[in-house]
Every structure is written in C-alpha cells, then in structure tokens.
C-alpha cells in the first residue's frame, strides 16, 4: 500500500505541517481526516502540496522521521503514540522510538493488558490472566465471544472443542440494526436466526447436489450431524474446491484417517488415479499439486499412493509424485557407460538427471556431440558448451553472434520429464536478453541432418553459395516442383498452397515463397505459408523481392503468417514490415520413434479407429505407448495495407 507525504502551509503565518495519507490520489481530491491537524488550520488560508510518494507504511514513517529533524516543520506521524508512565507516576503519551522509552525511563502502562468490555459494556484494560477466565467480553486474536444453549454470554478460546463443534453460538460484537427493526423490538437472536435461514437458502442454490443443510459460523461452514463423529466444521474455500471436484468425497478428519488406513487399491483404480493426477498437473498453474497438504485435503487416495511410494523408495515428496506419475518400477540409473549409480532428482525441473554426480560433467548425448563437432569444424570463434552464466542452461552458446543452440532428445524432453512451458520459457528468457535460440530436435537431426546443417550454416553466415536477388528471375512454380523443393529445403516440409512464387538463377529454383487465401466475411485474406532458400545457399534480398512481387500482383489488404520459434525470432518479418501480434500458445506432438502431428490423433479420429469414447486423447495415446512433447509455439505476424 503506497503512502503520500504532503505539506500544508498557512499563507499568513507561514507555518508548515507535514503528514501522510494512504494512496496516491491528488491531494486536492483527498478529504483530510486528522482532527489534530484540522483544529490547527481551521478558518485559515492554506496551500497543500505533495512532497513524495512512498512504497509502504514503513518507508513513509522513515521519511516523516527524517523531516522531523527540521525544526521549522510540525510533523504529524502515522504511527500512534503509546501511554507511558515515569518513575514519579506522571502519565503521558510518546512514540515508540522515544529515547526515554527505549532506555526504560518510561514504561508502557498497558503492556501485558487486554482491552475488553465488562458486563456493563464499558471498555477497560485488564490483565491477561483475568481475561482468560472468560468473565469479560471483547475482541482478541485467540478468543471469541459466544453464548451457550441457556443464552449465557462469555468468551472462549477459538480452538475450544465446544465452539468448533457448534455447541456454542458465535456472537458478532458491535452489530448495528436498522431503526425500523429496533422500533419493532427486533432482537439480536431473531436477527441471527433469520440470517442463518437466508444463508441456508443461499447455500442450497450454490450447492444443489449437496443434500444436507449448511450453516455459517464465524466465517466457516457448519454441517450438523454429518457423520458418526458429529458435526463437520470446514473452511468455505475448501468445501467449494471439494464440491467442484465432484469425484472426491467430503470426509471429516477421523473418517478420512480411517478410510486411508483401510483402503486397498486394484490395478484399474491405481491407473485411473494416475491419469487423474496427470490431468491435475496439466491444469495446475500454481504447483499446488506437488504440496503434500493439498493432496491430503483434496485428493486423499492419490495422497495415499504417493505416500506409499515415498516410504517404499525412501524419497522426498516431489520425487515420489514424479515416480507415481510415470509409473516407474525402479529408480533410473546413470547413462554413462557401465555406470549403475542412481541419478539425483531435480525438484526445480521435476525430473531425473541423465547422469550421476560423478559423471555429471559428461552429461551430453552422442547426437549432441555430433552437433558440437560440426560447429567446431565450421565455426572458428568462441564456442561455449553447457552455458549457465545467465541462469538457464544453453547446450551451446556462441557469444560473438549471440546465438544459442538447444538439442532436444525426444524422450527426455517429453512431458514425462519437462514441464509443458519449459521450451517456450527458455526461448522467451533468452530472447528478452537479445540472444536468438535455434532448437534442433532429435528426429530432425536423424532424418534431415543435411537440412539442419544448412540452417546452422545460414545462422553462422557461412553459406557455401551467395546469390543476389537482383540477378534472379521471378516465376510461378508448379505444385510438383514446389513440393519437392519444400520437402528438401524447409524444416516443416510441404504444405498445400494456391500461390507459389520462386526465384530462378540460371534456370534453377533457388528460393520459394508460398501463400494460401481464404474469405473471412467479405474480405479476402492471405497467409504466407512457407519461405526457404536452397540448401547451403543464401539469397540476399530474396524474401523482399518475392513479397513485393506478391503485393504488386495480388494487391492484398491483409496478410498473416506464423513464425516457428524453433528456428526463427521474427527478424525476417520485421524486414518485410509485418507487425508482431504476440505468441499464439504452445504446440505439441505425439512421440514414439519420431514426432507425429497431433492432427493425426484427434480424439474423434481415435474413436473412429475403435478407441474408448469415454477416455481423453491423452489417456488413449498413453495406452498406445506415445508420449506428448511440447514445443515453443509460434508468433503471429500481420501485414496490412
């Protein structure tokens, strides 16, 4: 909460007063409420100015203390004075930072006392031990005022069992009633009864599938005679969550303990609970699901299974969650040659490391080694492996050109080991620091290695051939030639396009740009679908020449396109004067031996093949042995005339 320090000056006497108010509104719009200050400036001409805005109350108090050193100013501090007494019995009020109070010359009169009301309703300070007897009423952190079945009013501790069970009724102090109710003799007991009836009707509408009456006591819900152990007293937010889950039952503490002790699970029940746990993780944005208390409160059966794993493997809670989620029968071991040591678990990344502590420096796969060796062969400037200086690790970093290269294995980068935001978060993190990230997927390196090498050479400005666009000729390309060129030269391969424009050099196609079109309302909209050059060839100005020709020939009012963040940071679109419209969300593939487009495995297609319609796409694909892997997604760009 911000505080505004302000100054008031009497125009005639030039006296100045300093104080503060909560918020940052203009001082002329603020109604000053300090009575001691208002008494001084009453009926006087004044001017009001703001001195500073402080980030919190503590900063405001420190600022006022600094200003207090100026003898020409009268300071009205935010903190209140406390009643003190000296050795002679003189009573006064001072601030807590008064030197005499700090040294002990003055002592707090009410220290160790409690403010309360006696039976006549008069406020007074009494000793804490007298208060604890319950003969006085009032407000205190650990006590509340209640009445019993005989309407006797007294105070009890908040943890008193009779109060928590509802045997004692909570009384709200200081309740005001409308005058019409007071005139007709409306009493507090009747008011509380009507209020409870209104709340019960409200809760019946809120929770139509819950058959028992719900009352509200002291901000919590009371369900009378809920089970054999009596009344259930529960926090409203907790009740809402359990009610909305639907599948989970509402237990009192004793019933839950007994149920967890006696419950035994079949294999089908374990698999169903595991799939439920995966769905909870997928939809959980705050990582609550990895908290032990959260699972115990809302998913007690999942809690028991994970707790059993934790005991059996002697592992901590988050690691046990991972073991349960991925149905591991034994702990993973080091992948280094002939090393069978157990690997450590990363609670932050929520997955196992590939190598044990002894071989952690060898944590690079053979395919990643091939990429590193290739870059060392062609690039002669500084190359840093496993770069960690900026926080998140990069597999390969080239500081001279601010380029990072990530190699993603399909198994270890699937959602079994990586959070779905892992790849995009790393791209975003380094993009904000001005470092471009190129992502190489394991299947691309295995199946399209020459194309990947060509992309890397282009990023390193080491293309074998360089052609200037002014020396090329623009021609329309037929579908057959376009398909062949894209399959060979574009990392995403071919796609259907109605417009295919190419640059030819010495009668050879060296650059290709394709477009699709669709009607949206009454407007014709185009999409730039693919652009690439021939492998190991740079065509200087090629994209600009092709896009300019497209504009002149088809005169579009709007063109959209999507930049694949695995290989692009959108620089090409900036050159073509497209506008960045933001990230479109995460993309994903299904993985077995390679990545497969999710479009092939939509649920309706899986059901048509005979899959159980009651199961989700994730459940069906998991049963078929596929893992899900998330990419960095795309950025949408638009060009408007």
N, C-alpha and C positions, 0 to 999 in steps of 0.2 A: 504494500500500500504506500503510494507516494505522498509526501507532505510538502506543502508550500509555505515557505518562510516569508512573512510580509512585514511591512513597516507602516505605521500610522504617525503622521506628523501634525501637531497643532500649528495652524498657519500663523497665529498671533504670537504665541509664546515660544514657538519653535521646539517644543518638547517632542521627543520621539519615543515611540513604544514599539516593541518587537514581539511577535508571537507567530503561531503557525496554525494551519488548518489542514484537514485531510483532503487529498485530491489535488488536481492541477487546474481547476477552473479559474477563469478570470476573476480577480479579486472584486471587481465591481458587480459580479453576478453572485457573490457569496454573501450570505447573511451572517455577520459576525455574532457569536453567541457567548463570548466571555463576559460575564456580568461585571467582574472586577475592572476589566478594560473599558467596558461601555460606560460605567459610572464616571470614569475619568474624562471621557471625551464627549459626555452628554452636553448638547446645546452648544458645541464648539465647532468652528470650521476646521475641517481636516483634509488631508490628502492621503491616499492609500497607494502604496507601491509594493511590487513583489521583489524580494531580494534574491531568492534562489528556490529551486525545487530539489528536494532530497528524495532518495530512493526508498527510504523506510523511516520508521519512527526513531530508531537508534541514531541514524545519521542526522535527523532533524534535531534531536536533543543535543548531539555533539556540536552542531552548528550554533544553536542557541547559547550553549556554554561558552563557545569562542566569542560570540558577540557580547556576552555578559562582561567581558573584560573592559569594554568601552564604557566609561563612567557616564557618558552623556546619554546613554540609552537605558530605558527601563524595559527589562525583559520579563515576559510572561511565559514561563516554561510549560512544556506539555506534561511532564511528569508531576504528580501531585505531591504536596508536602505531607509529612507524616507528623502525628502528635508525639512530642517528646517531653521529658522532664529532666531537670538538672538535679544536682545533689541537695539543693535547698528546697526542692519541691515546686519550683516555678515551671509552669506548663507553657509550651509554645509549639509552633509548627515550623519545621525546616525541611529542606530537600535531603535526600539520602546521601548526597555527596558532600554534605556539610562537614568540614574538618572535625568539629567538636563531636558530631555524631559518629564519625568513623573512628575517632580516638577513644570513644567510650565515655566522654564527659556528659553527653546527653544519651538517654536510653529511651527506646520505643515504649510508649505507655501500653499499647495494645498488643505487643508481641506475645505470641502464645495464647492469644484470646480469640474468641469466635464471636462474630456478630450474629445475633438471633433475635427472636421475639419471645417475650414472656407470655403468660396466659392472658394478660390484658392487651396484648398486641403491641406493646411498647418495645422499640428497638433498644438493645443494650449489648455491651461486650461482657462475656463471661469466660471463665477458664474452660479449657478444652475438656478436662475431666468431668466438670459439671455438665457440659453439653452432652457428653457421651451417655449420660444417664437417661436422656430422652425426654426430659421434662420441659425443655424449651424447643420451639419450632423455628425454622428458618432455612436458609439455603447454604449448603456446604457440599463440597465436591463428593464426599463419600457417604453422605446421609441424605435421606428424603423424608418428607412428612407424609404420614399415612393415617388411615383410620381402620379400625377392626370392625367385626360384624356388629358390635354394640355401639358403633359410631364414636368410640373413644379416639381422640386425635393425639398422635405422638410421633417422634422421629425414630427411624431405624437405619441401620447400615444398608447400602444398596445391595450387598451380597446376602442379606438376610433371607433364609430359605422361605419363610412365610411370605415375604414380599415378592420374591421371584416366582413363587408358585401361584400368586394371585390371591392368597388368603387375606392379605392386607391391601386396601384400595389406596392408590396414589391420589394425593390432593395437590392440585395446582395452586400455588400461592399467588396472591395479587390478581386473581381473576376479576375482571370488571364485567358488569352486566348492563344491558340496556335499561334505561329508566322505566320503560313500559313494563319490563319484567319485574323490576323492583316494586313498582306500584301494586302489581297484582300478587305480591307475596311470593314471587318466583325464587325458590331456594337453590342453593348450590347442588344439593343431592339430586334434585329433579333435573337440573341442567346437565349434570354428568350422565344421568340415565338416558336423557334424550340424545345427548351427543354420542353415546355408545350405540344407540339404536341406528342413528344415521350412519355411523361408521360401519356397522354390521351390514347394512343395505349396500353401502358403497363397496365393501369387500366382496359381497356376493356377485356384484356386477363385474368386478375386476377379476375374480377367480371363479367362473361359472362351473368349472369341473371339480371344485373342492366343496364337499357336501356339508362340512361342519361349520358352525358359527365362529367367526373370528372377531375378537375384541382387541382394542388398542389400549395398552397400559404403558405409560412412561416412554412413549416413542417406540415400543416394541409390540409385537403381536402375541396375543394370548389365545390359545385354543384349549378350551376346557375339556377335561376328561378325554384327552386324545388317545391315550393307550393305557395299558395296565399300570403304568408308572404315574398316572395322573395327568396334570395339565402340561401343555407344551408352550414354552416361552421362547420366542425366536425373533431375531432381527428381521425387519421387513425386507431389506435388500436380499438377504439370504433366502428368505421364503420366496421372493419373486424369481430368483435365479433357479431354484429347485423346481418351482411350479412350471416355469417356461421350458425346462429340460424335458418335462413330461415323462420320460422313461425312468427317471430316478424316483425312488420313494422317499417320503419325508419321515425321518426317524428321530425319536428323542435320543439323548446320549446313551442311555442304558440299553435301549433296543438296538442301536447301531453297534455297540460293543458286542452284544450277544450274537447279532446276525453275522458280523465279521468273524467271530470266533467259530461259529458252526458252519459257515458257508463253504461248500466244496464245488469246484467248477468242472464242467465237462469240457472236452476239446472244442466243441462248437461254441460254447459260451466264452471260452478264452479268445477264440478267433474273432467273435463278434465284439467283445470288449476291446480287443486290439484295434480293429477297424474303427471303432468309435473314438478311441484315443487318437488315432491318426487324424480323424476329422476335426477333433477338438484342437489339435496342434495347428492344423491348416487354417482354422478360423480364429485362432488366438493371436491377438496383436500385442498383448502386454506381457507375454511369457508367464502368465499366472498358472498355466497348466503344469509347469515344472516345479511349482511350490507344493510342498507336502501337505500343508494345512488346507490348501484349496481343493486338492483331490479328496482328502478325507471328508471335507464338508459336502462336496457336490457330487463326487463320483466314488463312493466308498468301496465298491467292488474292484474298480481299477486300482484304487489305492492299495487294496489287499494284495493283488497280484504283483504290483511293483515292489511292495514292501517285502514280499516273499523272495523276490529276485535279489533285493538288496541284502537280505540275510544270507541267502544261499551263496552268492558270489562275493559277499563282503565288500560291496561297492557303495559309493555315496548315492544320493537320491537321483540327481540328474543323469548320471551314468546308468543307473538302473532303469530309468524311463526310456533311455535310448535302447537298452537291451530288450526291454519289453516291446517297444515299438517295432523293432526289426527282427523279433523272434530269434535272437541269437542263442544257440545252444551251448556255445563255448566262447570264451573271450578271444579276440583276434591277437595274432602274434606278429612279430616284426617281419617285414617283407624282404629284409636284407638276406643275401644268400646264406642258407643253412643256419639262420638265427631263429630260435624258437622262443625268444623272450617276449613276454606280454608287453603290448604297447600301452602308453598312457592315454587317458581320455581328456579332451579339451572341453571344459564346462562352458567356455565362452562360445566356441564354434559348435558345440554339441555334436561332436563326432570323434572317433578314434584317430590317432595319428597313424601314419603308414609305418613308421619306424620306431624302434625302442630308443630310449635316451642315449644309449651307447652309439647307435648308428643314425642319430638324428641329422648329422651333417651329410649323410648320404641320401637324404630324402629327395631324390629326383628320379623319375621314371626313365626307362630306356628310351622311350619315344621323345621325352623332353630333352634328353641328352642329344638326340639326333638334331633337334631344332637348334640347340645351343651350338653344336658343332658347325651346323650350316651357317649360322650368323657369324661365328668366329672366322669362317672361311671367306665370307664376302665382305665383312664389315671390320675395318681396322682401327676404329676408335674405341673408347672405353665401353666395356660391357660388364654389367653387374648382375650376378645371379642371386636369387633369393633376397631381393632388395627390401629392407624393412624400415629404413630411416624415417619415412613419412607416416608410419603407423600400420597400414595394411601391407601385407607382403605381396611383392610382384615377383613372378618367376624369373623374368628377365627385364632389365631396365637399361636403356641407352640414354644416359644423361645429356649428351651433346645435342640430341634432337628431341628430347622429352618424349620418348616413346617407350611404353611398357608392353610386354608380350606375356600373355597368360596361356598356359596349356591346360586344358580341362579333360581329364580322363572321364569316361562315361560312367564308370561305376562309382568312383569316389566323389564325383561331383553331382550325383543324383540326389533326390530329396531324402534318401536314406541317411545321408551324411551332411548335406548342405541345406541351410535354410533357403526357402524359395527366393528371398530377396538378396541372397549372397552375391550373385554375379552383378546384378544391377547396382547394388550399394557400392561395390568396389569400383565399377565404371564411373559412377557419379562422384565418388570420393576423389578419384584422380583427375577426372575431367574438370572439377572445380579448382584443382591445383594446376591446370594447364598442361596436363600430361595425357596424351592420347593412348588408349588401350586397344590392342589388337588381340582378339580371342581366337585361339586355334583349338578346335575340338578334335578329340582322338580319332573319330571316324573320318573327318576331313583329311587329317594327316595320312591316314592309312589308305584312303580311297582316291584322294585328289592332291597328292603330295606336290606334284609339279605346279598345280594352280596355286596352292598355298605359298610355295616358294616364290612364285611370280608376284603375289600380293605383298610378301615381305620385301622383295627387291624394289617394288614400286614405292613402299613406305620409306625405304632407305635411300631413295633416289638413285638406285643402281640398276635401272633397266638396261638391258643389253642394247635395245634399239630406241631411238628417239625420232619421232616424226612430227613435223609442224602441220597443224590443221589447215593452214592456208595452201599447202601443197596437195591436199586431198580433194576428192570429188564426192558430193552427197548423192546417194541413190536410195531408192526404196528397196528393201530386202525381202525376198520371198520367205515363206514360213519355214521351208526345209533348211535353207541356209541359216536363218535366224536361230532355229532350234539347235543346229549343230554348233554354231558359234557360242551360244549361251551355255550349253552343256560343257563345253570345253574351257570357257573363259570366265564364267560367272559362278561364284561360290554357291549360289542358291539354284543354279540350273535354269532350265527353260520355264516360261510361263506363257499362257495364251495372251496375245496382243494383236489388236487390229491395225496398229500403226507401227511400222518397223523402219527406222531410218539408219543408214550406215554410211561410214566414211571409207572410201576406197583409195588406196595408194598403190599405184602401178597395177591396177585391176585386182587388187587383193583387199578383202574386207579387214579393216584394222580397228574399227570402233563401231559400236552399235548402241542405239537408244530406242527403247520400245515404249509405246503408250497404249492405254485402254481408254474407252469412253463409255459413259453411262448418262442417262437422263435422270436428273433429280428435280422433280417438279416440272417446270417448263424450261429449265436451264440445262444446257449440255455441259457436263463436267468431264475433264480428262484426268488420268492418273499416269504419272511417269513410273513405269513398272521396273525397267531394268536399264542399267548403263554399265558397259565394261569395254575395255580395250583388249586387244590380242595379248596373249601371254608374253611376258618379258618385253613388252612394248609400251612406251609412253607416247601418247598423242597430245602434244601441247596445244591447249585451246580446243580440243575435240568436243568436249561436252558443251561449251558455249556455242560453238558453231552449229551443232546439231539442234540445240534447243532454240536458237534464234531462227533456224530454218523452219522448225515446227511451228513457232509463233507466227511467222510470216505466211505459212501455207494454210494453217487451220484456224488462226485467229481465236484462240481460246479466251474465255473470260476468267476461267479459274482452272488451275492445275494443282493436284495434290500428289504427294509422294511420301514414302516412308524410308527413313534411314535405318539400316540394320546396325545396331550398336556393336556387334561383334567385330565389324571391320571399318566402321565409319563414325566420325564425330560431327558430321554435318557440314564440313568445310566446303564440299562441292556445292551444296545447296546455297550457302552464303554467296559463292561466286555467281550462281545463277539467279540471285536476288529472290530466293524463296524466304518465307517467314516461318520461324520456328513456332509451332503450336503446342509443343510440350510432349512429354512421354505418354505413350498410348497404353501402358500397362505391360505386365510380364507375359512372355510367351513360353510355351513348354512343348516338349516332345516326349514320346514314349520310347524307351531304350531297352534293347536286348543286345544284339550284336552290333547295332548301329542305331542312330536316331531315326524315328519314324514320325511323320507329320501327325499331329493329333486329329486332323480332319479324317483320317482313315479309321479312327477308333471312336467316333462319336457314339454316344450311348444308343441312339436309335439304330445305328448300323450294327452294333454289337448284339442288340436284342434280336435284330433280323437274322443274325447268324446263330441264334439259339441261346443267347445268354439270359440269365435270370433278370427279368424287368424290375424286380424289387431291389436289386443291387445297384450301386453307383458305378460310374465309369471307372473310378479308382479301384474299387473292390474287384470288378471284373478283370481289369488289366493286371492287378496284383496277383490274382489267381492264375493268370496265364504266364506269369514269370517276368512281367515287364516292370521296370522302374520308371518313375517320372523324373525328368530333368528340366530345370528352368533356365532360360536364357536371360539376357539383359534387356530384351524387348526392342522397341523401335521408337523413333521420334517422328512425329508427323510434321510435314512441311507443306505450306501452301504458297502458290504464286497467283496473284490476282492482277488483272489489267486495270 
